[in-house]
Amino acid sequence: MISSGAVIQFYDRHFNKTEAHIAMGGQRLSSISFDASRWRTQLNTLLNTICSSMHSTIRRKRHNK
């Protein structure tokens, strides 16, 4: 189980699609598909979302102590 951090697994599903499965904080989040033509932008958005979520979780834990 992941208590802190995130695991991202990438799978080639179709000719022009890649799929990512994300596990963060002991929970599996939904899968995300990336288009071949826009994967860099989509991946950057995904990583920013994960980092923001992790940052807010860390902040909440600090406030609870």
Backbone atoms as SQL, in Angstrom:
CREATE TABLE atoms (id INTEGER PRIMARY KEY, chain TEXT, resi INTEGER, resn TEXT, atom TEXT, x REAL, y REAL, z REAL);
INSERT INTO atoms VALUES
  (1, 'A', 1, 'MET', 'N', 0.839, -1.174, 0.000),
  (2, 'A', 1, 'MET', 'CA', 0.000, 0.000, 0.000),
  (3, 'A', 1, 'MET', 'C', 0.890, 1.245, 0.000),
  (4, 'A', 2, 'ILE', 'N', 0.472, 2.257, -0.698),
  (5, 'A', 2, 'ILE', 'CA', 1.221, 3.498, -0.796),
  (6, 'A', 2, 'ILE', 'C', 0.689, 4.452, 0.264),
  (7, 'A', 3, 'SER', 'N', 1.523, 4.841, 1.211),
  (8, 'A', 3, 'SER', 'CA', 1.062, 5.788, 2.226),
  (9, 'A', 3, 'SER', 'C', 1.388, 7.223, 1.824),
  (10, 'A', 4, 'SER', 'N', 2.452, 7.396, 1.068),
  (11, 'A', 4, 'SER', 'CA', 2.771, 8.717, 0.535),
  (12, 'A', 4, 'SER', 'C', 3.422, 8.520, -0.824),
  (13, 'A', 5, 'GLY', 'N', 3.193, 9.455, -1.708),
  (14, 'A', 5, 'GLY', 'CA', 3.712, 9.329, -3.062),
  (15, 'A', 5, 'GLY', 'C', 2.651, 8.796, -4.004),
  (16, 'A', 6, 'ALA', 'N', 3.073, 8.496, -5.204),
  (17, 'A', 6, 'ALA', 'CA', 2.143, 8.015, -6.223),
  (18, 'A', 6, 'ALA', 'C', 2.856, 7.032, -7.134),
  (19, 'A', 7, 'VAL', 'N', 2.085, 6.111, -7.688),
  (20, 'A', 7, 'VAL', 'CA', 2.595, 5.169, -8.683),
  (21, 'A', 7, 'VAL', 'C', 1.760, 5.358, -9.937),
  (22, 'A', 8, 'ILE', 'N', 2.436, 5.520, -11.054),
  (23, 'A', 8, 'ILE', 'CA', 1.746, 5.663, -12.337),
  (24, 'A', 8, 'ILE', 'C', 2.243, 4.560, -13.249),
  (25, 'A', 9, 'GLN', 'N', 1.318, 3.760, -13.774),
  (26, 'A', 9, 'GLN', 'CA', 1.652, 2.700, -14.725),
  (27, 'A', 9, 'GLN', 'C', 1.104, 3.101, -16.086),
  (28, 'A', 10, 'PHE', 'N', 1.949, 2.985, -17.108),
  (29, 'A', 10, 'PHE', 'CA', 1.548, 3.339, -18.462),
  (30, 'A', 10, 'PHE', 'C', 1.391, 2.080, -19.299),
  (31, 'A', 11, 'TYR', 'N', 0.352, 2.055, -20.124),
  (32, 'A', 11, 'TYR', 'CA', 0.071, 0.927, -21.008),
  (33, 'A', 11, 'TYR', 'C', -0.227, 1.452, -22.406),
  (34, 'A', 12, 'ASP', 'N', 0.347, 0.818, -23.417),
  (35, 'A', 12, 'ASP', 'CA', -0.026, 1.112, -24.800),
  (36, 'A', 12, 'ASP', 'C', -1.266, 0.298, -25.112),
  (37, 'A', 13, 'ARG', 'N', -2.396, 0.977, -25.295),
  (38, 'A', 13, 'ARG', 'CA', -3.669, 0.293, -25.509),
  (39, 'A', 13, 'ARG', 'C', -4.066, 0.222, -26.983),
  (40, 'A', 14, 'HIS', 'N', -3.790, 1.274, -27.693),
  (41, 'A', 14, 'HIS', 'CA', -4.191, 1.355, -29.096),
  (42, 'A', 14, 'HIS', 'C', -3.027, 1.923, -29.892),
  (43, 'A', 15, 'PHE', 'N', -3.210, 1.982, -31.175),
  (44, 'A', 15, 'PHE', 'CA', -2.159, 2.491, -32.060),
  (45, 'A', 15, 'PHE', 'C', -1.725, 3.898, -31.659),
  (46, 'A', 16, 'ASN', 'N', -2.684, 4.772, -31.341),
  (47, 'A', 16, 'ASN', 'CA', -2.339, 6.156, -31.022),
  (48, 'A', 16, 'ASN', 'C', -2.785, 6.565, -29.618),
  (49, 'A', 17, 'LYS', 'N', -2.959, 5.599, -28.723),
  (50, 'A', 17, 'LYS', 'CA', -3.399, 5.899, -27.357),
  (51, 'A', 17, 'LYS', 'C', -2.493, 5.213, -26.339),
  (52, 'A', 18, 'THR', 'N', -2.210, 5.917, -25.277),
  (53, 'A', 18, 'THR', 'CA', -1.527, 5.351, -24.122),
  (54, 'A', 18, 'THR', 'C', -2.434, 5.580, -22.930),
  (55, 'A', 19, 'GLU', 'N', -2.509, 4.603, -22.046),
  (56, 'A', 19, 'GLU', 'CA', -3.369, 4.717, -20.877),
  (57, 'A', 19, 'GLU', 'C', -2.513, 4.713, -19.622),
  (58, 'A', 20, 'ALA', 'N', -2.893, 5.521, -18.647),
  (59, 'A', 20, 'ALA', 'CA', -2.181, 5.582, -17.372),
  (60, 'A', 20, 'ALA', 'C', -3.130, 5.198, -16.246),
  (61, 'A', 21, 'HIS', 'N', -2.657, 4.332, -15.357),
  (62, 'A', 21, 'HIS', 'CA', -3.379, 3.972, -14.138),
  (63, 'A', 21, 'HIS', 'C', -2.608, 4.589, -12.975),
  (64, 'A', 22, 'ILE', 'N', -3.324, 5.256, -12.083),
  (65, 'A', 22, 'ILE', 'CA', -2.681, 5.982, -11.002),
  (66, 'A', 22, 'ILE', 'C', -3.116, 5.424, -9.655),
  (67, 'A', 23, 'ALA', 'N', -2.157, 5.187, -8.767),
  (68, 'A', 23, 'ALA', 'CA', -2.442, 4.812, -7.383),
  (69, 'A', 23, 'ALA', 'C', -1.768, 5.842, -6.488),
  (70, 'A', 24, 'MET', 'N', -2.553, 6.403, -5.579),
  (71, 'A', 24, 'MET', 'CA', -2.016, 7.451, -4.720),
  (72, 'A', 24, 'MET', 'C', -2.678, 7.352, -3.352),
  (73, 'A', 25, 'GLY', 'N', -1.892, 7.352, -2.304),
  (74, 'A', 25, 'GLY', 'CA', -2.436, 7.320, -0.960),
  (75, 'A', 25, 'GLY', 'C', -3.235, 6.072, -0.652),
  (76, 'A', 26, 'GLY', 'N', -2.840, 4.947, -1.230),
  (77, 'A', 26, 'GLY', 'CA', -3.531, 3.692, -0.976),
  (78, 'A', 26, 'GLY', 'C', -4.795, 3.505, -1.780),
  (79, 'A', 27, 'GLN', 'N', -5.105, 4.436, -2.670),
  (80, 'A', 27, 'GLN', 'CA', -6.308, 4.340, -3.488),
  (81, 'A', 27, 'GLN', 'C', -5.925, 4.303, -4.955),
  (82, 'A', 28, 'ARG', 'N', -6.667, 3.527, -5.723),
  (83, 'A', 28, 'ARG', 'CA', -6.467, 3.527, -7.172),
  (84, 'A', 28, 'ARG', 'C', -7.431, 4.534, -7.763),
  (85, 'A', 29, 'LEU', 'N', -6.903, 5.486, -8.491),
  (86, 'A', 29, 'LEU', 'CA', -7.729, 6.495, -9.128),
  (87, 'A', 29, 'LEU', 'C', -8.100, 6.030, -10.524),
  (88, 'A', 30, 'SER', 'N', -8.911, 6.810, -11.189),
  (89, 'A', 30, 'SER', 'CA', -9.371, 6.408, -12.513),
  (90, 'A', 30, 'SER', 'C', -8.233, 6.388, -13.529),
  (91, 'A', 31, 'SER', 'N', -8.458, 5.672, -14.608),
  (92, 'A', 31, 'SER', 'CA', -7.491, 5.590, -15.700),
  (93, 'A', 31, 'SER', 'C', -7.636, 6.808, -16.600),
  (94, 'A', 32, 'ILE', 'N', -6.541, 7.191, -17.208),
  (95, 'A', 32, 'ILE', 'CA', -6.532, 8.334, -18.112),
  (96, 'A', 32, 'ILE', 'C', -5.903, 7.894, -19.422),
  (97, 'A', 33, 'SER', 'N', -6.535, 8.255, -20.536),
  (98, 'A', 33, 'SER', 'CA', -6.000, 7.940, -21.864),
  (99, 'A', 33, 'SER', 'C', -5.329, 9.174, -22.449),
  (100, 'A', 34, 'PHE', 'N', -4.201, 8.956, -23.101),
  (101, 'A', 34, 'PHE', 'CA', -3.457, 10.035, -23.740),
  (102, 'A', 34, 'PHE', 'C', -3.491, 9.844, -25.247),
  (103, 'A', 35, 'ASP', 'N', -3.760, 10.923, -25.976),
  (104, 'A', 35, 'ASP', 'CA', -3.677, 10.899, -27.435),
  (105, 'A', 35, 'ASP', 'C', -2.220, 11.018, -27.848),
  (106, 'A', 36, 'ALA', 'N', -1.862, 10.354, -28.923),
  (107, 'A', 36, 'ALA', 'CA', -0.476, 10.396, -29.396),
  (108, 'A', 36, 'ALA', 'C', -0.048, 11.817, -29.760),
  (109, 'A', 37, 'SER', 'N', -0.963, 12.613, -30.279),
  (110, 'A', 37, 'SER', 'CA', -0.602, 13.949, -30.736),
  (111, 'A', 37, 'SER', 'C', -0.471, 14.962, -29.597),
  (112, 'A', 38, 'ARG', 'N', -1.116, 14.695, -28.452),
  (113, 'A', 38, 'ARG', 'CA', -1.110, 15.661, -27.350),
  (114, 'A', 38, 'ARG', 'C', -0.591, 15.073, -26.047),
  (115, 'A', 39, 'TRP', 'N', 0.123, 13.976, -26.068),
  (116, 'A', 39, 'TRP', 'CA', 0.474, 13.273, -24.836),
  (117, 'A', 39, 'TRP', 'C', 1.346, 14.092, -23.896),
  (118, 'A', 40, 'ARG', 'N', 2.227, 14.925, -24.434),
  (119, 'A', 40, 'ARG', 'CA', 3.101, 15.716, -23.554),
  (120, 'A', 40, 'ARG', 'C', 2.300, 16.703, -22.707),
  (121, 'A', 41, 'THR', 'N', 1.377, 17.398, -23.341),
  (122, 'A', 41, 'THR', 'CA', 0.527, 18.347, -22.619),
  (123, 'A', 41, 'THR', 'C', -0.351, 17.627, -21.612),
  (124, 'A', 42, 'GLN', 'N', -0.943, 16.509, -22.023),
  (125, 'A', 42, 'GLN', 'CA', -1.818, 15.753, -21.134),
  (126, 'A', 42, 'GLN', 'C', -1.045, 15.164, -19.955),
  (127, 'A', 43, 'LEU', 'N', 0.159, 14.672, -20.198),
  (128, 'A', 43, 'LEU', 'CA', 0.979, 14.115, -19.125),
  (129, 'A', 43, 'LEU', 'C', 1.399, 15.209, -18.145),
  (130, 'A', 44, 'ASN', 'N', 1.765, 16.364, -18.650),
  (131, 'A', 44, 'ASN', 'CA', 2.138, 17.482, -17.789),
  (132, 'A', 44, 'ASN', 'C', 0.970, 17.881, -16.886),
  (133, 'A', 45, 'THR', 'N', -0.230, 17.945, -17.436),
  (134, 'A', 45, 'THR', 'CA', -1.424, 18.264, -16.655),
  (135, 'A', 45, 'THR', 'C', -1.673, 17.209, -15.588),
  (136, 'A', 46, 'LEU', 'N', -1.542, 15.938, -15.955),
  (137, 'A', 46, 'LEU', 'CA', -1.734, 14.843, -15.009),
  (138, 'A', 46, 'LEU', 'C', -0.751, 14.943, -13.845),
  (139, 'A', 47, 'LEU', 'N', 0.524, 15.142, -14.138),
  (140, 'A', 47, 'LEU', 'CA', 1.541, 15.218, -13.089),
  (141, 'A', 47, 'LEU', 'C', 1.330, 16.434, -12.190),
  (142, 'A', 48, 'ASN', 'N', 0.927, 17.558, -12.759),
  (143, 'A', 48, 'ASN', 'CA', 0.629, 18.740, -11.945),
  (144, 'A', 48, 'ASN', 'C', -0.538, 18.479, -11.006),
  (145, 'A', 49, 'THR', 'N', -1.564, 17.776, -11.490),
  (146, 'A', 49, 'THR', 'CA', -2.725, 17.441, -10.664),
  (147, 'A', 49, 'THR', 'C', -2.325, 16.534, -9.513),
  (148, 'A', 50, 'ILE', 'N', -1.520, 15.518, -9.803),
  (149, 'A', 50, 'ILE', 'CA', -1.065, 14.595, -8.756),
  (150, 'A', 50, 'ILE', 'C', -0.231, 15.332, -7.718),
  (151, 'A', 51, 'CYS', 'N', 0.708, 16.156, -8.162),
  (152, 'A', 51, 'CYS', 'CA', 1.563, 16.893, -7.224),
  (153, 'A', 51, 'CYS', 'C', 0.747, 17.857, -6.370),
  (154, 'A', 52, 'SER', 'N', -0.227, 18.526, -6.955),
  (155, 'A', 52, 'SER', 'CA', -1.084, 19.436, -6.193),
  (156, 'A', 52, 'SER', 'C', -1.878, 18.681, -5.147),
  (157, 'A', 53, 'SER', 'N', -2.395, 17.532, -5.521),
  (158, 'A', 53, 'SER', 'CA', -3.169, 16.721, -4.591),
  (159, 'A', 53, 'SER', 'C', -2.297, 16.233, -3.438),
  (160, 'A', 54, 'MET', 'N', -1.090, 15.780, -3.761),
  (161, 'A', 54, 'MET', 'CA', -0.175, 15.307, -2.722),
  (162, 'A', 54, 'MET', 'C', 0.212, 16.458, -1.800),
  (163, 'A', 55, 'HIS', 'N', 0.435, 17.635, -2.354),
  (164, 'A', 55, 'HIS', 'CA', 0.821, 18.797, -1.562),
  (165, 'A', 55, 'HIS', 'C', -0.295, 19.172, -0.591),
  (166, 'A', 56, 'SER', 'N', -1.549, 19.164, -1.034),
  (167, 'A', 56, 'SER', 'CA', -2.660, 19.515, -0.150),
  (168, 'A', 56, 'SER', 'C', -2.844, 18.463, 0.932),
  (169, 'A', 57, 'THR', 'N', -2.568, 17.191, 0.628),
  (170, 'A', 57, 'THR', 'CA', -2.659, 16.132, 1.634),
  (171, 'A', 57, 'THR', 'C', -1.596, 16.334, 2.706),
  (172, 'A', 58, 'ILE', 'N', -0.394, 16.669, 2.295),
  (173, 'A', 58, 'ILE', 'CA', 0.691, 16.915, 3.253),
  (174, 'A', 58, 'ILE', 'C', 0.343, 18.111, 4.133),
  (175, 'A', 59, 'ARG', 'N', -0.203, 19.168, 3.526),
  (176, 'A', 59, 'ARG', 'CA', -0.594, 20.353, 4.284),
  (177, 'A', 59, 'ARG', 'C', -1.664, 20.011, 5.317),
  (178, 'A', 60, 'ARG', 'N', -2.669, 19.213, 4.913),
  (179, 'A', 60, 'ARG', 'CA', -3.732, 18.814, 5.843),
  (180, 'A', 60, 'ARG', 'C', -3.162, 18.009, 7.001),
  (181, 'A', 61, 'LYS', 'N', -2.219, 17.100, 6.724),
  (182, 'A', 61, 'LYS', 'CA', -1.630, 16.288, 7.784),
  (183, 'A', 61, 'LYS', 'C', -0.866, 17.158, 8.771),
  (184, 'A', 62, 'ARG', 'N', -0.158, 18.166, 8.288),
  (185, 'A', 62, 'ARG', 'CA', 0.585, 19.060, 9.176),
  (186, 'A', 62, 'ARG', 'C', -0.364, 19.858, 10.067),
  (187, 'A', 63, 'HIS', 'N', -1.501, 20.279, 9.538),
  (188, 'A', 63, 'HIS', 'CA', -2.462, 21.062, 10.313),
  (189, 'A', 63, 'HIS', 'C', -3.156, 20.204, 11.362),
  (190, 'A', 64, 'ASN', 'N', -3.266, 18.914, 11.125),
  (191, 'A', 64, 'ASN', 'CA', -3.939, 18.019, 12.059),
  (192, 'A', 64, 'ASN', 'C', -3.065, 17.643, 13.242),
  (193, 'A', 65, 'LYS', 'N', -1.767, 17.878, 13.172),
  (194, 'A', 65, 'LYS', 'CA', -0.858, 17.490, 14.270),
  (195, 'A', 65, 'LYS', 'C', -0.910, 18.477, 15.406);
